[in-house]
């Protein structure tokens, strides 16, 4: 009998896992339960991702999607640029762009990656409008929007890929603490190409990654494929309740949220040309959320449960300050799929051993990445930033000539 796999969550990691499994020489049956009503119902834009050799790119290759990926990704040299600046906009570090050296970690917009992965699946693979609400002790999955209950005993393996607050994780490890608040809340904003040119955002950010920081605040900017820009304002708060209260006090009015964030930055002496980014952020295209992470060294570890496992943020959510979140999750998909594909039809014990092996590999692989994200967060939001970031960044990019260091 072919393996029957259920994947809860149709984000990049769950879709990558499904695609690699469905291209296996042996017959593997895959069903994805996704909360979105349809492939086109998601309205948030999201930013851009750099997929890296050995992780995200390796998963794309294993999924047989590299030709399609290359059509929509950006590997131009400018996309590999990194600029580090202080809150006055003064550049303290710039990785120069080499016109003869293509970007080995191509950029792809989140929405394009999702479309690429969905287009690689049969229409019947995804059950849309299936927002998981709870899992009973016997494994029955119940859904929030009236979708029929699902008896999971029909599947050989259920994989949770539905993010930080995974219901699958809660079922697997009900007594294990969930992720903790990282101390940072973020506002995501979208600026059109025209407005980015008008206020100088395009000139400052260019085509790569722009980081400005100071007084425990951070502004991050990046260009997306359309020529528009996404930028992110990150502020520290003592508790997640404080951040949520900040958002709630604005009554859902995005203009008020934007203006209150701007006022926080202005009070810390940010340059007018950087504050102008807030003024042109498009209303209706903003979202705010608190960042979560697992406590090291073993907060992400759970006791194995036969017939169940996790990938991506459901397994190891972390802050984005190492740039490894989606890449690590796609590597999860690759590692798990590799082991499942090797089973053929496989018996239950062989399947369980393969899943255990995947989990142990993943636990060990993620520890240094989670530590890197944790230490980067501390340096980004340090009172002495960007100086606190400078030494580490120079060491990481030592093969490049530094354009400017002060």
PyMOL commands that set and color helices and strands:
alter all, ss='L'
color gray80, all
select helices_A, chain A and resi 12-22+56-62+66-72+77-80+110-119+123-125+152-154+167-172+193-198+201-205+240-248+254-267+272-279+313-316+320-322+325-341+348-380+387-396
alter helices_A, ss='H'
color red, helices_A
select strands_A, chain A and resi 3-8+28-33+48-50+82-86+91-95+107-109+126-127+132-135+141-143+157-160+180-191+209-214+217-223+229-236+287-293+308-310
alter strands_A, ss='S'
color yellow, strands_A
deselect
rebuild
show_as cartoon
